[in-house]
């Protein structure tokens, strides 16, 4: 079975095409610099690890896409197929890798105490993910080539999804309710990522504007709430 999605012609490299590729790594550098200025951090080791491991998390999305391709589910012939691919393959597939790194590598750390720790780690992991995800989507590796707006907005969108996931997973450790809160974080981030992709597939501009405003407000409120929950120790990351 042959698919046309792998046959996209290469682009000419211009400032406009390179810019979205640089967004995520630049944001990661700025975030690390800000954290070093804001908090007393003994070592940047875990911050660098979060971004580095985030690069690897794109593998889960790639594997989900390969499974979908082998089953023919990447041929988005109707709304049902598009919904399945958006929410299960792209939504859950992309967030699962981020979740695994956060939940099983960073959450057990003794310095991981509050939802804010979860938010900050997940932001860096998500930026690592989008550093590789942006060029992969832009090259048409997945089911359908989307508009340039999707490529340009993906790093910031992943950042917001990361805030949502990180808050709930961090809250789970803070209030000793890891399972429920972890599943809530994974489910919410997967849903929002899936809806984000689905919205661009269907080109519903009004819905996407309202959706974008809603996700931004949710992420902002969770970020503010996480800063108001004080750690048990005066250490961060």
ROBARO-510856 format. One record per residue (C-alpha): x, y, z. Coordinates in steps of 0.1 Angstrom, whole numbers, plus 5000, padded with zeros to 4 digits. Example, Ala and Ser with C-alpha at 12.3 -4.5 7.8 and 13.67 -1.06 7.14 Angstrom:
2
512349555078 513749895071 
// end
This chain:
237
500050005000 501550334989 500950675006 501651014991 502451175024 506151065022 506651234988 506651594997 509151804978 511851964999 511552335007 513952604999 515552705032 514753065040 514453265073 510653205072 511152825070 513952805095 512253025121 509752765134 512652515138 514452745161 511452835184 511652545207 515352535214 515452915218 512552895243 514252615262 517452825265 515553125277 513552915302 516752765317 518353115320 515153245337 515052955361 518753015371 517953375377 514753315396 515653025418 518752905436 519652605414 522752405424 523052225391 521452255356 521851875351 518151795354 517152085333 519351975305 518151615309 514551725307 515151895273 517451605260 514951335270 512251545254 513951505221 513651125225 509851145233 509051205196 509750835191 506350745207 504550965181 506650815153 505750455164 502050535168 502150675132 503850365119 501250145134 498450365120 500150355086 500449975086 496749945094 495750215069 494450445096 496550735083 494350765052 491951025065 489050955042 486351065065 485651255098 485750935119 489250845106 490451205111 489151205147 490850875155 494150975140 494051315157 493151215192 494650865194 497750875171 498751235174 497151335207 497851035229 500950925208 502751255213 501951295250 502650945260 506350985256 506351305275 504351145303 506650845306 509751065310 508151295335 506351025355 509050765357 512250965355 511651305371 508751245395 510751015418 513451285423 513651425459 513751775445 510451725428 508051845454 505152055440 503052115409 505452395399 508252145396 506051925374 505152225352 508752345348 510051995339 507251925315 507752255298 511352165290 510451805280 507751945257 510152195241 512551905235 509651715219 508651995196 512252065186 512051745165 508351725160 508252055141 510551945113 508951605111 505451755107 506852015083 508351745061 504951575058 506051265077 502651215092 499251165077 498551505062 500551825055 498952105076 499052485072 502152685081 500252825111 500252475127 504052445122 504652795137 502252745166 503252395176 506052485201 503852715221 500952475219 503152195233 504352435260 500752495271 499852115270 503052055291 501852305317 498552125320 500151775322 502951885346 500552055370 498451745375 501351505378 503051735402 499851775422 499651395424 502951375442 502251675464 498951535477 499951175475 497351085447 499750995419 497650755399 494450955394 496251285389 498751135365 496050985344 494251315345 497351505333 497951255305 494351245294 493951625294 497151685275 496351415250 492851555244 494051915239 496851805215 494351585196 491851865193 494652105182 495651875153 491951795145 491152165143 493752225117 492551915097 489052055096 490152415091 487552545116 489052885122 486453025147 486552705168 490352715168 490453075180 488152995208 490052675216 493352865216 492053125240 490552855263 493852645264 495852965271 493653055300 493652705315 497452685312 497753035327 495452965356 497252635364 500652805362 499453075386 498052815410 501252605409 503252915420 501052955450 501752605463 504852625484 507452345484 508252165516 511952255512 513552565499 514952405468 513852395432 514752145405 
// end
